[in-house]
Amino acid sequence: MCRSIHQLHNFEPPATDEEVQAAALQYVRKIAGSTRPSAVNQEAFDQAVAAVSAATADLLAALVTTAAPKNRDVEAAKARARAERRYAS
Protein backbone atom coordinates (compact mmCIF):
# COMPACT_ATOMS: atom_id res chain seq x y z
CA MET A 1 0.00 0.00 0.00
CA CYS A 2 1.98 2.94 1.26
CA ARG A 3 5.53 2.51 2.49
CA SER A 4 5.10 5.08 5.24
CA ILE A 5 2.14 3.27 6.80
CA HIS A 6 3.49 0.92 9.44
CA GLN A 7 1.99 -1.81 11.57
CA LEU A 8 0.39 -0.31 14.67
CA HIS A 9 -0.97 -3.42 16.38
CA ASN A 10 0.74 -5.30 19.21
CA PHE A 11 3.40 -2.83 20.27
CA GLU A 12 4.39 -1.83 23.76
CA PRO A 13 3.58 0.97 24.38
CA PRO A 14 0.45 0.89 22.19
CA ALA A 15 0.10 3.12 19.13
CA THR A 16 -0.53 6.75 19.97
CA ASP A 17 -3.34 8.88 18.58
CA GLU A 18 -0.70 10.75 16.57
CA GLU A 19 0.50 7.50 14.95
CA VAL A 20 -3.07 6.51 14.09
CA GLN A 21 -3.71 9.98 12.65
CA ALA A 22 -0.50 9.88 10.58
CA ALA A 23 -1.38 6.46 9.15
CA ALA A 24 -4.90 7.66 8.29
CA LEU A 25 -3.50 10.76 6.61
CA GLN A 26 -1.10 8.68 4.50
CA TYR A 27 -3.90 6.31 3.52
CA VAL A 28 -6.23 9.12 2.45
CA ARG A 29 -3.41 10.85 0.54
CA LYS A 30 -2.71 7.61 -1.32
CA ILE A 31 -6.37 7.02 -2.16
CA ALA A 32 -6.95 10.66 -3.15
CA GLY A 33 -3.80 10.77 -5.24
CA SER A 34 -2.58 14.02 -3.73
CA THR A 35 -0.75 15.17 -0.65
CA ARG A 36 -2.60 18.46 -0.44
CA PRO A 37 -6.22 18.72 -1.58
CA SER A 38 -7.60 21.79 -3.27
CA ALA A 39 -9.57 24.22 -1.11
CA VAL A 40 -12.85 22.89 -2.51
CA ASN A 41 -11.91 19.33 -1.47
CA GLN A 42 -10.33 20.13 1.91
CA GLU A 43 -13.46 19.39 3.97
CA ALA A 44 -14.02 16.01 2.29
CA PHE A 45 -10.32 15.19 2.75
CA ASP A 46 -10.40 16.11 6.45
CA GLN A 47 -13.60 14.11 7.01
CA ALA A 48 -12.01 11.08 5.36
CA VAL A 49 -8.92 11.34 7.57
CA ALA A 50 -11.12 11.58 10.67
CA ALA A 51 -13.22 8.57 9.58
CA VAL A 52 -10.17 6.44 8.80
CA SER A 53 -8.57 7.45 12.12
CA ALA A 54 -11.69 6.44 14.02
CA ALA A 55 -11.97 3.13 12.16
CA THR A 56 -8.29 2.42 12.81
CA ALA A 57 -8.60 3.18 16.51
CA ASP A 58 -11.68 0.92 16.73
CA LEU A 59 -9.84 -1.87 14.94
CA LEU A 60 -6.77 -1.62 17.16
CA ALA A 61 -8.96 -1.67 20.27
CA ALA A 62 -10.83 -4.77 19.07
CA LEU A 63 -7.87 -6.86 17.91
CA VAL A 64 -6.80 -9.70 20.21
CA THR A 65 -3.51 -11.57 20.10
CA THR A 66 -1.64 -14.12 22.17
CA ALA A 67 1.74 -12.98 20.83
CA ALA A 68 4.01 -10.98 23.06
CA PRO A 69 4.03 -7.24 22.30
CA LYS A 70 6.81 -6.06 20.02
CA ASN A 71 9.44 -3.57 21.11
CA ARG A 72 9.45 -0.44 18.93
CA ASP A 73 13.21 0.08 19.21
CA VAL A 74 14.00 -3.50 18.22
CA GLU A 75 11.62 -3.37 15.26
CA ALA A 76 13.09 -0.03 14.13
CA ALA A 77 16.61 -1.49 14.29
CA LYS A 78 15.48 -4.47 12.18
CA ALA A 79 13.97 -2.10 9.61
CA ARG A 80 17.18 -0.05 9.45
CA ALA A 81 19.21 -3.25 8.95
CA ARG A 82 16.88 -4.37 6.12
CA ALA A 83 17.17 -0.96 4.48
CA GLU A 84 20.95 -1.06 4.78
CA ARG A 85 21.09 -4.44 3.06
CA ARG A 86 18.61 -3.34 0.40
CA TYR A 87 20.35 -0.11 -0.51
CA ALA A 88 23.97 -1.18 -0.06
CA SER A 89 25.27 -1.39 -3.60
ZIPEKA-V987568 format. One record per helix or strand of 2 or more residues. SS is the DSSP state (2 for helix, 1 for strand). FROM is the first residue (numbers start at 0). LEN is the number of residues. Records with the same first field share a line. If there is no record, write none. Layout:
BEGIN
SS: FROM-LEN + FROM-LEN
END
This chain:
BEGIN
1: 10-2 + 69-2
2: 16-16 + 38-24 + 71-16
END
